[in-house]
Amino acid sequence: MVAQHTADSETDDTHSDASAIEQEDTLDALDGIDDGGTVPITGERQDDGGFGTLLARTARALFGSTITVTDYDPTRHERLVDFSGLPGYEEVDRYWVNAPFAFISVNYDPDAHKHLYYVVEPQLSEFEQGLLEQLFDDVRGPLLYREDVDDDPEQALRDELKSRLEEYGVHVSDETFYRLFYYLYRSFQGYGRLDPLMHDPHIEDISCDGPNTPVFLYHNEYTDIETNIIYEPQELANFVIQLAQRSGRHVSVADPLTSTTLPDGSRIELALGEEVTPKGSAFTIRKYADEPFTPIDLLKYGTVDRRMLAFLWLAIQNNKSLLFAGGTAAGKTTSMNAVSMFIPPRAKVLTIEDTRELSLYHDNWLSSVTRERMGDKDITMYDLLRSALRHRPEYILVGEVRGEEAITLFQAMNTGHTTFSTMHADSVQTVINRLENDPINVPRPMVTSLDILWVQVLGRSGGERVRRAKTLAEIEGIDQRTGELDYSNTYSWKSTNDTFIERNSELLEDIREERGWSESELLEELRNRRRFLKYLQNEEVTDYRRFTSMVNKYYADKDAVLDQISGVELTEQ
């Protein structure tokens, strides 16, 4: 819905009387605002008052006005936003996030040696500001009763805005109409002052640490950067409550913390008031990408190389289990989602998450999420995982293991289910230590059912922050002499020159024996898959639907695909 509002129904006569009084009050208020000559009011004479002005105002209240709005065209209309720069700053970047309404100006302060993320939106005249405040109340109610709001909220709001302006008897320019429309839509359907940031594809995280403090964000080019958005205490508290309600959750002084997901899939952590956050209400938003990353995106950003993807593809096809580890914002869930696109097309896949993040283009896929604070009992990841085993899935993807569900996950591995999951840890040994100790406590013999451990880091290379698969390790069993878990690093990242080092793989040898291949047949299969990935890379196949379709085609008719990519040559061995 565009707006959440309830109102008592009224009779037509009462409504008409109220509307007339409301129109008169509105016109009185608008007449008291100096519009600077920007927006003329129909029928108003340019005198100092008296009978002529009174007559014009009465006519507007009785008959209203007719407004014709044309589609915005930058070649015919004036600009809706204007910005000439900030004193003392050097503008280093400028780009639209919601054309023609809002753009971003990235500025550099040479004295403080820092960047500023500056949001530029339409500026309202005093007349427009007064009109907007009245429209907030008058537009919200009627939208609730329109049946077409869910189908086309923009058109519904546009129609209501036009109707209200005609009721007021004011005549506004197209530019004023669209400025008013932007702020109404931003409030009812968007995220208020944060809306331009939610439209920016370059942003990964948004954080507000309290009122009267600038909002900070993580930009994929300028990293951590301050913005020009600052919330007042009550404004921030209201916004936190609004975010919780929009996500279907409740937050209050009695229950001030909540973690949930916005309708677009972004993860949010909310804190209300000063009980647990002394500075005041706060929030963090981890934005959800509109389109999930594919393995080609991982290649594009250097997270892995083609040898590693060919290795993982073959492992996934042959039902090897993977665990993705890394620190916060290392990109482990993104990588797990990307390589899951190698799952064979008709295999049954079941995903289990706290908050919905995984997105697959797979027909035989059942998605499940936990449920909290509803009824007498929560539905946890442990409950969902136990239920999942009764669905007889071939592949189980778990958002993150952190407790008792890990035992069930490893039991699933031991009983023939292929499982993928993530965990917070920064090295192979840290993963092993977390698995074998409180609160997870997976017995060491069960850990050996894990095949591949992917450790991803958010590191630095060439002076830039990068995400890299630091290690792809194979779990080989328990050392008979020491009793410790044995593993080997098949691939590892060398940060000094940003390359990946390859070592011998026991897992590939196991797959070769399972498939009955010779050594040359195994090497040829890996080479074909690397050529296939290079072809998709050259063709820039980053749409997850198209990528999955191409992988499915490889499974269905490999010879036809190899003919299609016959001209692709590899530079690596």
Stockholm file with secondary structure:
# STOCKHOLM 1.0

chainA/1-573         MVAQHTADSETDDTHSDASAIEQEDTLDALDGIDDGGTVPITGERQDDGGFGTLLARTARALFGSTITVTDYDPTRHERLVDFSGLPGYEEVDRYWVNAPFAFISVNYDPDAHKHLYYVVEPQLSEFEQGLLEQLFDDVRGPLLYREDVDDDPEQALRDELKSRLEEYGVHVSDETFYRLFYYLYRSFQGYGRLDPLMHDPHIEDISCDGPNTPVFLYHNEYTDIETNIIYEPQELANFVIQLAQRSGRHVSVADPLTSTTLPDGSRIELALGEEVTPKGSAFTIRKYADEPFTPIDLLKYGTVDRRMLAFLWLAIQNNKSLLFAGGTAAGKTTSMNAVSMFIPPRAKVLTIEDTRELSLYHDNWLSSVTRERMGDKDITMYDLLRSALRHRPEYILVGEVRGEEAITLFQAMNTGHTTFSTMHADSVQTVINRLENDPINVPRPMVTSLDILWVQVLGRSGGERVRRAKTLAEIEGIDQRTGELDYSNTYSWKSTNDTFIERNSELLEDIREERGWSESELLEELRNRRRFLKYLQNEEVTDYRRFTSMVNKYYADKDAVLDQISGVELTEQ
#=GR chainA/1-573 SS CCCCCCCCCCCHHHHHHHHHHHHHHHHHHHHTSCCTTSSCCTTCCSSSSSHHHHHHHHHHHHHCCCCCCCCCCTTTSCCSCCCCCCTTCEEEEEEEEETTTEEEEEEEETTTTEEEEEEECCCCCHHHHHHHHHHHHHHHHHHHTCTTTTTCHHHHHHHHHHHHHHHHTCCCCHHHHHHHHHHHHHHHTSCGGGHHHHHCTTEEEEEECSTTSEEEEEETTTEEEEEEEECCHHHHHHHHHHHHHHTTCCCCSSSCEEEEECTTSCEEEEECSSSSSTTCCEEEEECCCSSCCCHHHHHHTTSSCHHHHHHHHHHHHTTCCEEEEECTTSCHHHHHHHHGGGSCTTSCEEEEESSCCCCCCCSSEEEEECBCSSTTCCBCHHHHHHHHHHTCCSEEEESCCCSTHHHHHHHHHHTTCEEEEEEECSSHHHHHHHHHSTTTCCCHHHHTTCCEEEEEEEEEETTEEEEEEEEEEEEEEECTTTCCEEEEEEEEEETTTTEEEECCCHHHHHHHHHHTCCHHHHHHHHHHHHHHHHHHHHTTCCCHHHHHHHHHHHHHCHHHHHHHTTTCCCSCC
#=GC SS_cons         CCCCCCCCCCCHHHHHHHHHHHHHHHHHHHHTSCCTTSSCCTTCCSSSSSHHHHHHHHHHHHHCCCCCCCCCCTTTSCCSCCCCCCTTCEEEEEEEEETTTEEEEEEEETTTTEEEEEEECCCCCHHHHHHHHHHHHHHHHHHHTCTTTTTCHHHHHHHHHHHHHHHHTCCCCHHHHHHHHHHHHHHHTSCGGGHHHHHCTTEEEEEECSTTSEEEEEETTTEEEEEEEECCHHHHHHHHHHHHHHTTCCCCSSSCEEEEECTTSCEEEEECSSSSSTTCCEEEEECCCSSCCCHHHHHHTTSSCHHHHHHHHHHHHTTCCEEEEECTTSCHHHHHHHHGGGSCTTSCEEEEESSCCCCCCCSSEEEEECBCSSTTCCBCHHHHHHHHHHTCCSEEEESCCCSTHHHHHHHHHHTTCEEEEEEECSSHHHHHHHHHSTTTCCCHHHHTTCCEEEEEEEEEETTEEEEEEEEEEEEEEECTTTCCEEEEEEEEEETTTTEEEECCCHHHHHHHHHHTCCHHHHHHHHHHHHHHHHHHHHTTCCCHHHHHHHHHHHHHCHHHHHHHTTTCCCSCC
//
